[in-house]
Amino acid sequence: MIKKADRPLALFLLAAFISFCFSVSLWFFVNKDYGIFVGLWVPSILSLGALVRVRR
């Protein structure tokens, strides 16, 4: 079970992983430009997660 304090971290990691998977699927199956655009979300999500974690 995830501790209450680690729940936001787990949610940010899950969001980054989902974004990464979506980016890879867009890259291979739809359009490479869309895949690159969505791939830029991953470091943004992880940066936001780090910022939220530091402010606690």
Secondary structure, DSSP 8 states (H G I E B T S, - for coil): ---GGGHHHHHHHHHHHHHHHHHHHHHHHT-HHHHHHHHTHHHHHHHHHHHHHHH-
